[in-house]
Every structure is written in structure tokens, then in C-alpha cells.
Amino acid sequence: MNPDTAGLDLDRAWDLHPQVSVRPEPFGALLYHFGTRKLSFLKDRKLLTVVQGLADAPTARAACLAAGLEDAELPRYGRALSVLVRSSMVVGRTS
């Protein structure tokens, strides 16, 4: 596991939590978790593309690359995804 991603395994499958709603905005997006009532702001359109692509990608790395990220950007986006995991917005895929 890459320490730069603070615990997020980019080679694992991840999904939005089923109770999370995504509302795209000009600055990025708002994520609202109906279970925890937490609100998160995505201030990066590429991160929004990654988050929206998680469900269709076999891994987080694949979602990042499909969003057009370069290898050098992966640690930064991995850290951003790990924050979303810690806030229960993103969860590990179970199936």
C-alpha cells in the first residue's frame, strides 16, 4: 500500500456509499450522506469524475486513469479519496 494515499488502496474496488447523493456544481460537487447527515464538498471536477466513475471501474486506479489523471497525480487523488472513505462517503466494494 502506498503511504502517500493514507490508507486507500488504489488497486481495490470502491463505490459511493448507497446513502450518498451527488449534486454536481460549477466548483465540483456536493456529497450528502443521508445516513450520517454529513456534507462534503468536492472542489475539483476531476475528483468528481473519479468518484462518479468508481462504480464502473474495477479499481480506484482504473477510475482515476479513466478520468484522465496522470500517474503523478494519483497520490493526491488517492489522498482525497481516502478522506471520502474516512467520512463514509466512499466504501469498499463488497461484490
Order of alpha helices (4+ residues) and beta strands (2+ residues): beta-beta-beta-beta-alpha-alpha-alpha-beta
